[in-house]
Amino acid sequence: MSDSLTTPTRQPRFTEEEQKRYREIFAPTAKKYRAGSRLFLIIFSIGATFVLAGILLPKIYFGWFAGAFFICWLAMLIVGITRSSLKCPTCRGDLCSRELDSYCPECGAIGLKPGGWFKAPHCDSCGRSLRHGKGRKYKIRACTHCGVKLDDRGL
């Protein structure tokens, strides 16, 4: 006779082999995403240098530096628009969405506590508070929709 009141043990949703295969599938997307982020940061730094030079150098060069900054701004806009979106290879869910599902994007554990009006979502498993400000304050290592671990470094 089985006891219906006992809770079943939790099995991982994906085996290690499946997760390894999904990480291999996702690796080119993560590499492209990181390259786009680095390129954006480099262009931003160059544009900031042009703004600073335009302020500090004689005013007769201001137009040249303003033009160079405008070109950097356009380049940042193009990089931002064409940057690859992050989709889970398993469930095709958007990994960069502000709407978090039930899995923690940091550790992949189920049971993410939803946020409130002044409270960010929280994971009891890894202890992370998943805040969004002007950007997200956590790394994406797992899909928040299905829980598969996609990247060890985090995006």
CORTA-V809243 format. One record per residue. N is the residue number from 1. RES is the residue in one small letter. SS is DSSP state (H for helix, E for strand, - for the rest). NEAR is the number of other C-alpha atoms within 12 Angstrom. D_LAST is the distance of its C-alpha to the last C-alpha in Angstrom with 2 decimals. Layout:
BEGIN
n:N res:RES ss:SS near:NEAR d_last:D_LAST
n:N res:RES ss:SS near:NEAR d_last:D_LAST
END
This chain:
BEGIN
n:1 res:m ss:- near:4 d_last:48.69
n:2 res:s ss:- near:7 d_last:45.01
n:3 res:d ss:- near:7 d_last:43.98
n:4 res:s ss:- near:7 d_last:42.14
n:5 res:l ss:- near:7 d_last:41.04
n:6 res:t ss:- near:7 d_last:38.80
n:7 res:t ss:- near:8 d_last:35.12
n:8 res:p ss:- near:9 d_last:33.58
n:9 res:t ss:- near:6 d_last:31.11
n:10 res:r ss:- near:9 d_last:27.51
n:11 res:q ss:- near:10 d_last:26.40
n:12 res:p ss:- near:17 d_last:22.77
n:13 res:r ss:- near:19 d_last:22.00
n:14 res:f ss:- near:23 d_last:20.77
n:15 res:t ss:- near:14 d_last:22.33
n:16 res:e ss:H near:15 d_last:20.62
n:17 res:e ss:H near:14 d_last:21.77
n:18 res:e ss:H near:18 d_last:20.33
n:19 res:q ss:H near:29 d_last:16.87
n:20 res:k ss:H near:18 d_last:17.14
n:21 res:r ss:H near:19 d_last:18.29
n:22 res:y ss:H near:29 d_last:15.51
n:23 res:r ss:H near:29 d_last:12.89
n:24 res:e ss:H near:19 d_last:15.13
n:25 res:i ss:H near:20 d_last:15.35
n:26 res:f ss:H near:32 d_last:11.64
n:27 res:a ss:H near:27 d_last:11.12
n:28 res:p ss:H near:18 d_last:12.64
n:29 res:t ss:H near:25 d_last:10.57
n:30 res:a ss:H near:31 d_last:7.22
n:31 res:k ss:H near:22 d_last:9.53
n:32 res:k ss:H near:20 d_last:10.94
n:33 res:y ss:H near:28 d_last:8.01
n:34 res:r ss:H near:22 d_last:7.31
n:35 res:a ss:H near:19 d_last:11.11
n:36 res:g ss:H near:26 d_last:11.58
n:37 res:s ss:H near:23 d_last:9.68
n:38 res:r ss:H near:19 d_last:11.84
n:39 res:l ss:H near:23 d_last:14.82
n:40 res:f ss:H near:26 d_last:14.62
n:41 res:l ss:H near:21 d_last:14.67
n:42 res:i ss:H near:19 d_last:17.51
n:43 res:i ss:H near:27 d_last:19.48
n:44 res:f ss:H near:26 d_last:19.17
n:45 res:s ss:H near:18 d_last:20.52
n:46 res:i ss:H near:23 d_last:23.32
n:47 res:g ss:H near:26 d_last:24.23
n:48 res:a ss:H near:23 d_last:24.44
n:49 res:t ss:H near:20 d_last:26.66
n:50 res:f ss:H near:27 d_last:28.89
n:51 res:v ss:H near:26 d_last:29.30
n:52 res:l ss:H near:19 d_last:30.23
n:53 res:a ss:H near:22 d_last:32.59
n:54 res:g ss:H near:22 d_last:34.15
n:55 res:i ss:H near:19 d_last:34.92
n:56 res:l ss:H near:14 d_last:36.25
n:57 res:l ss:- near:16 d_last:38.18
n:58 res:p ss:- near:13 d_last:41.45
n:59 res:k ss:H near:13 d_last:41.36
n:60 res:i ss:H near:13 d_last:42.78
n:61 res:y ss:H near:18 d_last:39.39
n:62 res:f ss:H near:19 d_last:37.48
n:63 res:g ss:H near:18 d_last:37.64
n:64 res:w ss:H near:19 d_last:36.11
n:65 res:f ss:H near:26 d_last:33.18
n:66 res:a ss:H near:23 d_last:32.76
n:67 res:g ss:H near:17 d_last:32.78
n:68 res:a ss:H near:25 d_last:30.19
n:69 res:f ss:H near:27 d_last:27.93
n:70 res:f ss:H near:21 d_last:28.49
n:71 res:i ss:H near:21 d_last:27.47
n:72 res:c ss:H near:27 d_last:24.20
n:73 res:w ss:H near:25 d_last:23.66
n:74 res:l ss:H near:18 d_last:24.37
n:75 res:a ss:H near:24 d_last:22.01
n:76 res:m ss:H near:27 d_last:19.13
n:77 res:l ss:H near:19 d_last:20.26
n:78 res:i ss:H near:17 d_last:20.36
n:79 res:v ss:H near:25 d_last:16.90
n:80 res:g ss:H near:22 d_last:15.53
n:81 res:i ss:H near:14 d_last:17.70
n:82 res:t ss:H near:16 d_last:17.13
n:83 res:r ss:- near:23 d_last:13.34
n:84 res:s ss:- near:22 d_last:12.48
n:85 res:s ss:- near:25 d_last:11.83
n:86 res:l ss:- near:31 d_last:9.59
n:87 res:k ss:E near:27 d_last:12.37
n:88 res:c ss:- near:33 d_last:12.84
n:89 res:p ss:- near:31 d_last:15.25
n:90 res:t ss:- near:27 d_last:17.35
n:91 res:c ss:- near:18 d_last:18.16
n:92 res:r ss:- near:17 d_last:16.88
n:93 res:g ss:- near:22 d_last:15.48
n:94 res:d ss:E near:24 d_last:13.24
n:95 res:l ss:- near:41 d_last:9.79
n:96 res:c ss:- near:29 d_last:9.54
n:97 res:s ss:- near:20 d_last:13.07
n:98 res:r ss:- near:23 d_last:14.49
n:99 res:e ss:- near:24 d_last:16.70
n:100 res:l ss:- near:35 d_last:15.48
n:101 res:d ss:- near:30 d_last:17.58
n:102 res:s ss:- near:25 d_last:19.00
n:103 res:y ss:E near:34 d_last:16.17
n:104 res:c ss:- near:38 d_last:13.79
n:105 res:p ss:- near:47 d_last:10.06
n:106 res:e ss:- near:39 d_last:9.78
n:107 res:c ss:- near:34 d_last:12.64
n:108 res:g ss:- near:36 d_last:13.83
n:109 res:a ss:- near:33 d_last:17.25
n:110 res:i ss:E near:31 d_last:19.57
n:111 res:g ss:- near:24 d_last:21.37
n:112 res:l ss:- near:30 d_last:19.00
n:113 res:k ss:E near:24 d_last:21.48
n:114 res:p ss:- near:24 d_last:21.50
n:115 res:g ss:- near:20 d_last:21.66
n:116 res:g ss:- near:11 d_last:24.83
n:117 res:w ss:- near:7 d_last:26.22
n:118 res:f ss:- near:9 d_last:25.29
n:119 res:k ss:- near:13 d_last:23.06
n:120 res:a ss:- near:23 d_last:19.34
n:121 res:p ss:E near:32 d_last:18.40
n:122 res:h ss:E near:30 d_last:18.58
n:123 res:c ss:- near:29 d_last:17.89
n:124 res:d ss:- near:21 d_last:20.98
n:125 res:s ss:- near:18 d_last:19.60
n:126 res:c ss:- near:20 d_last:17.00
n:127 res:g ss:- near:17 d_last:18.48
n:128 res:r ss:- near:22 d_last:15.48
n:129 res:s ss:E near:25 d_last:16.39
n:130 res:l ss:E near:34 d_last:13.84
n:131 res:r ss:- near:25 d_last:15.00
n:132 res:h ss:E near:21 d_last:14.59
n:133 res:g ss:- near:10 d_last:16.42
n:134 res:k ss:- near:7 d_last:16.09
n:135 res:g ss:- near:12 d_last:12.34
n:136 res:r ss:E near:22 d_last:10.38
n:137 res:k ss:- near:20 d_last:10.91
n:138 res:y ss:- near:28 d_last:8.60
n:139 res:k ss:- near:27 d_last:5.24
n:140 res:i ss:- near:35 d_last:5.03
n:141 res:r ss:- near:31 d_last:6.74
n:142 res:a ss:E near:43 d_last:9.74
n:143 res:c ss:- near:43 d_last:11.50
n:144 res:t ss:- near:40 d_last:13.32
n:145 res:h ss:- near:31 d_last:16.25
n:146 res:c ss:- near:31 d_last:17.18
n:147 res:g ss:- near:36 d_last:15.39
n:148 res:v ss:- near:40 d_last:14.52
n:149 res:k ss:E near:43 d_last:12.00
n:150 res:l ss:- near:41 d_last:9.86
n:151 res:d ss:- near:36 d_last:7.60
n:152 res:d ss:- near:23 d_last:9.00
n:153 res:r ss:- near:18 d_last:6.85
n:154 res:g ss:- near:25 d_last:3.79
n:155 res:l ss:- near:32 d_last:0.00
END
